[in-house]
Amino acid sequence: MGNTAAEAHPPAANYEPPPGLDAALSAVPLVESSRKPAKVGYLTNYSFHIWYQIVIEIMKRRGAQYGIQLEVLDANLSVENQIAQARELVNRVDAVVLTPANTSGLEEILKIAAEAKVPVVVEANPVEGMSTMVAICDYDAGYDLGVWVGNNVRQEDGTPLRILDVGLPWLRPCLLRSEGFVDGVRSVQSNAIVAASINGEATPSIAQKIARETLANVGDIDVIFAMDDETAQGAFRGYLDAGFDENTVTVAGFGLSGEHEKEWMMRREALKVSQAMFPEYVGLRCIDGVVKLFDGQDVPERDVTPTVSMTVDNLEKYYPKVDGVWTPDLAAIAAIPVKASCTKV
């Protein structure tokens, strides 16, 4: 794919599940079914990311509630790896959850699974011919985040906002987030400028390096937008490395997955807003979706999951601290309205 993230990704995030996690999951009723898969395989794209560390942990725990064993294989951002892994995996599992390693080229996995009569739930990134996918509406989520920034981040002298866009161009959902964000900002401040768009490669150290080099050329910016919070952190460090003032920039992230992101936001520093994607709820929906699909139940082609622009004002509504630890309130998350259909796919 011509990227270096697969070669230089950081060590796996250290996700410490909150003590109340099992109780939170148990409060969500299991899917009623006449039969369940005994073993589910999860083909993930890059498990080192905090988002996927959480999704994997939730899938294991939710699976255990059904008596399902989970096997995880990491493609390390390689389509070729993921296809090879699928060929082996379908011989030892009853169903598969797939997070595609790229926007294209993964149709082969669906063919492999179909030949083996193994149902597949896709997560995050659509694959032509899929039965069902668990995902947010990426463009719409980006747009909502952009509207928040447009309404809440303004230059006192009225000059246009300058934005650094930190993306991941080989995944369409990430492109849609960037596109939606810029459209959302410009729906409020039509003169907003994208000073530069960079490929953070889903890796904080790479985002830091490229942001530093880019900003040295394009100058100061007002907003750092990133398709995930980890590369937002990297780009923010690059911004500081370039010699700019941390008090004059707003970071708008995506995901709000880990403890670090939540604590950073609550300190009221640069991270003012993040489009929360609730990996705990996504992991739950993936396993519940697998059970439905394996049992022959009706499933939507796109199982749209909730997202909301998270700030210090609403963070604790969805992640209250239980015994001092951020713990998802799955009922509150499930109550967030979702779109019947996505504006762009």
C-alpha positions in Angstrom: 0.0 0.0 0.0 3.0 2.2 0.0 2.7 3.1 3.7 5.2 2.8 6.6 2.7 2.4 9.4 2.8 -1.4 9.1 6.5 -1.3 9.6 6.7 1.4 12.3 3.6 1.3 14.3 3.8 1.9 18.1 3.4 -0.8 20.7 -0.2 -2.0 21.4 -2.1 0.5 23.6 -2.5 -0.5 27.2 -6.2 -0.7 27.7 -7.2 -1.3 31.3 -10.9 -2.3 31.4 -12.9 -0.5 34.1 -14.0 -2.7 37.0 -17.7 -2.0 36.1 -17.4 -3.1 32.5 -18.9 -6.6 32.8 -21.8 -5.2 34.8 -22.4 -2.6 32.0 -22.4 -5.3 29.3 -24.6 -7.6 31.3 -27.2 -4.9 31.6 -27.7 -5.1 27.8 -30.0 -8.1 27.0 -28.5 -10.9 24.8 -29.9 -11.6 21.4 -32.4 -14.4 21.6 -31.4 -17.1 19.1 -32.0 -20.8 18.4 -28.3 -21.4 17.7 -25.0 -19.5 18.3 -21.5 -19.8 16.9 -19.1 -21.5 19.2 -16.1 -19.7 17.8 -15.8 -16.3 16.1 -12.7 -15.0 14.3 -11.9 -11.3 14.2 -9.8 -10.1 11.3 -8.7 -6.6 12.4 -6.6 -4.1 10.6 -4.3 -2.7 13.3 -4.9 -3.9 16.8 -2.2 -1.6 18.3 -4.7 1.3 18.2 -6.5 2.0 21.4 -9.8 1.9 19.6 -9.3 -1.7 18.5 -7.8 -2.7 21.9 -11.2 -1.7 23.4 -13.2 -3.3 20.6 -11.3 -6.6 21.0 -11.7 -6.7 24.8 -15.5 -6.0 24.5 -15.9 -8.7 21.8 -14.2 -11.2 24.1 -16.3 -10.3 27.1 -19.6 -10.1 25.1 -18.7 -13.3 23.4 -18.2 -15.0 26.7 -21.7 -14.0 27.7 -22.9 -16.1 24.8 -20.4 -18.9 25.4 -18.5 -17.8 22.2 -14.7 -18.0 21.9 -12.9 -15.2 20.0 -9.8 -15.6 17.9 -8.1 -12.4 16.8 -5.7 -12.0 13.8 -4.1 -8.6 13.0 -3.5 -7.8 9.4 -1.0 -5.1 10.3 -2.5 -2.7 7.8 -1.9 -5.2 4.9 -4.6 -6.4 2.5 -2.4 -9.3 1.5 -2.0 -10.4 5.1 -5.7 -10.1 5.8 -6.7 -12.2 2.8 -4.2 -14.9 3.7 -5.4 -14.9 7.3 -9.0 -15.3 6.1 -8.1 -18.4 4.1 -6.8 -20.1 7.2 -9.4 -18.7 9.7 -12.6 -19.9 8.0 -11.5 -23.5 8.5 -11.6 -23.2 12.3 -14.4 -20.6 13.1 -18.2 -20.5 12.7 -18.4 -16.8 11.9 -16.1 -13.8 11.2 -16.0 -10.1 12.1 -13.9 -8.2 9.6 -12.4 -4.7 9.9 -11.0 -4.2 6.4 -7.3 -3.1 6.1 -8.1 -1.0 3.1 -11.0 0.6 1.2 -10.7 -1.9 -1.7 -9.4 -5.4 -2.3 -11.2 -7.1 0.5 -14.1 -8.6 -1.6 -12.0 -11.7 -1.8 -12.5 -12.3 1.9 -16.3 -12.4 1.5 -15.9 -14.9 -1.3 -13.6 -17.1 0.8 -16.1 -17.0 3.7 -19.1 -17.6 1.4 -17.4 -20.8 0.0 -16.8 -22.0 3.6 -20.4 -21.0 4.5 -19.1 -18.7 7.3 -21.1 -15.5 7.8 -19.3 -12.2 8.0 -20.0 -9.0 9.9 -18.0 -6.1 8.6 -16.9 -3.3 10.9 -16.2 0.4 10.0 -15.3 0.1 6.3 -17.8 -1.2 3.7 -17.0 -4.1 1.4 -19.0 -4.7 -1.7 -21.3 -7.7 -1.3 -21.4 -7.5 2.6 -24.4 -8.7 4.5 -24.1 -6.2 7.3 -21.8 -3.6 8.7 -21.5 -2.0 12.1 -20.3 1.6 11.7 -21.1 5.2 12.2 -22.1 7.6 9.4 -18.6 9.0 8.9 -19.4 12.0 6.8 -22.3 13.0 9.0 -20.2 12.6 12.2 -17.5 14.7 10.7 -20.0 17.3 9.6 -21.5 17.6 13.2 -18.0 18.0 14.6 -17.2 20.7 12.1 -20.4 22.6 13.0 -19.4 22.5 16.6 -16.0 23.9 15.7 -17.6 26.5 13.4 -19.8 27.7 16.2 -17.3 27.6 19.0 -13.9 28.4 17.6 -13.6 31.9 16.0 -10.8 34.4 15.4 -11.5 37.6 17.4 -10.4 39.7 14.4 -12.7 37.8 12.0 -9.9 36.3 10.0 -10.6 32.9 8.4 -9.9 29.8 10.5 -6.9 27.8 9.3 -7.2 24.0 9.6 -4.7 21.2 9.6 -6.4 18.1 8.4 -4.7 14.9 9.6 -6.2 11.9 7.7 -5.7 8.3 6.5 -6.3 8.5 2.8 -6.4 4.8 2.0 -9.5 4.3 4.2 -12.7 5.9 2.8 -14.4 6.4 6.2 -11.4 8.6 7.2 -11.7 10.6 4.0 -15.4 11.1 4.6 -14.7 12.3 8.2 -12.3 14.9 6.8 -14.7 16.0 4.0 -17.6 16.2 6.5 -15.6 18.2 9.0 -14.5 20.8 6.5 -18.1 21.1 5.1 -19.4 21.4 8.7 -17.0 24.2 9.6 -17.8 26.1 6.4 -21.5 25.8 6.9 -20.9 28.2 9.8 -17.7 30.0 8.7 -17.7 29.9 4.9 -14.2 31.4 4.6 -12.5 28.7 6.7 -9.2 27.5 5.0 -7.6 24.0 5.0 -4.0 25.1 5.3 -2.8 21.5 4.7 -3.9 17.9 4.6 -1.5 15.3 5.7 -1.4 11.5 6.0 -0.9 10.6 9.7 -0.8 6.9 8.8 -2.8 6.1 12.0 0.5 6.5 13.9 1.2 9.3 16.3 5.0 9.5 15.7 4.4 9.8 11.9 1.7 12.4 12.4 4.1 14.3 14.7 6.9 14.3 12.2 4.8 15.2 9.1 2.8 17.9 11.1 6.1 19.5 12.2 7.5 19.5 8.7 4.3 20.8 7.1 3.6 23.5 9.6 7.2 24.8 9.3 6.2 25.6 5.7 2.6 26.7 5.9 2.7 28.5 9.2 0.5 28.6 12.2 -3.0 27.1 12.2 -6.1 27.5 14.5 -7.5 24.0 14.4 -6.0 20.5 14.2 -8.6 18.0 12.9 -7.7 14.3 12.9 -9.6 11.2 11.9 -8.6 9.7 15.3 -7.4 11.0 18.7 -4.1 9.3 18.6 -2.9 10.9 15.4 -4.4 14.2 16.7 -2.1 13.9 19.7 0.9 13.2 17.4 0.0 16.2 15.2 -0.4 18.4 18.3 3.1 17.4 19.4 4.3 18.3 15.9 2.6 21.7 16.2 4.5 22.3 19.4 7.7 21.1 17.8 7.2 23.7 15.1 7.3 26.4 17.8 3.7 27.4 18.0 1.6 28.2 21.1 -0.4 25.4 22.6 -2.9 28.0 24.0 -3.9 29.3 20.5 -4.9 26.0 18.8 -8.0 23.8 19.1 -7.7 20.1 18.7 -10.8 18.4 17.3 -10.4 14.6 17.4 -12.3 11.5 16.5 -13.1 8.5 18.8 -12.4 9.7 22.4 -11.5 6.1 23.1 -8.8 6.0 25.8 -8.4 7.3 29.3 -5.6 9.7 28.2 -8.0 11.4 25.7 -10.7 11.8 28.3 -8.3 13.2 30.9 -6.8 15.6 28.4 -10.2 16.9 27.5 -11.2 17.4 31.2 -8.1 19.5 31.8 -9.6 22.0 29.4 -6.4 22.2 27.3 -6.1 22.0 23.5 -8.5 19.0 23.0 -11.8 20.9 23.2 -14.0 18.4 21.3 -13.9 14.9 19.9 -16.5 13.0 17.9 -17.0 10.1 20.3 -17.5 6.7 18.5 -18.0 4.5 21.5 -15.8 1.4 20.8 -17.5 -0.4 23.7 -20.8 -0.2 22.0 -19.4 -1.1 18.6 -17.8 -4.2 20.0 -21.1 -5.2 21.6 -23.0 -4.7 18.3 -20.4 -6.7 16.4 -20.9 -9.8 18.6 -24.7 -9.3 18.7 -24.7 -9.0 14.9 -22.7 -12.2 14.5 -25.2 -14.1 16.6 -28.1 -12.7 14.6 -26.4 -13.4 11.2 -25.4 -17.0 12.3 -28.9 -17.7 13.4 -30.4 -16.5 10.1 -32.1 -13.5 11.6 -32.7 -10.3 9.6 -29.9 -7.8 9.8 -29.6 -4.3 8.3 -27.0 -3.8 5.6 -25.7 -0.9 7.7 -26.1 -1.1 11.5 -25.5 2.6 12.3 -24.0 3.1 15.7 -24.2 6.4 17.7 -21.8 9.2 17.7 -21.8 12.6 19.3 -19.6 15.7 19.6 -18.1 15.2 23.1 -16.9 18.0 25.3 -16.3 18.6 29.0 -20.1 19.4 29.2 -21.3 15.9 28.2 -18.4 13.5 28.7 -19.6 12.3 32.1 -23.1 11.6 30.8 -21.8 8.8 28.6 -18.7 7.9 30.5 -19.4 8.5 34.2 -16.6 7.7 36.6 -17.4 4.6 38.6 -15.0 3.9 41.4 -12.8 6.6 39.9 -12.6 5.0 36.4 -14.3 6.2 33.2 -17.0 3.5 32.5 -19.4 3.5 29.5 -23.1 4.0 30.2 -24.3 1.7 27.4 -27.9 2.7 27.9 -27.2 6.4 27.5 -25.0 5.6 24.5 -27.8 3.5 22.9 -30.3 6.4 23.4 -28.3 8.7 21.1 -30.3 9.2 17.9 -28.8 7.7 14.8 -29.5 8.5 11.1 -31.8 6.1 9.2 -29.3 6.4 6.3 -25.9 8.1 5.8 -25.5 11.2 3.7 -22.4 9.7 2.0 -21.1 6.2 2.0 
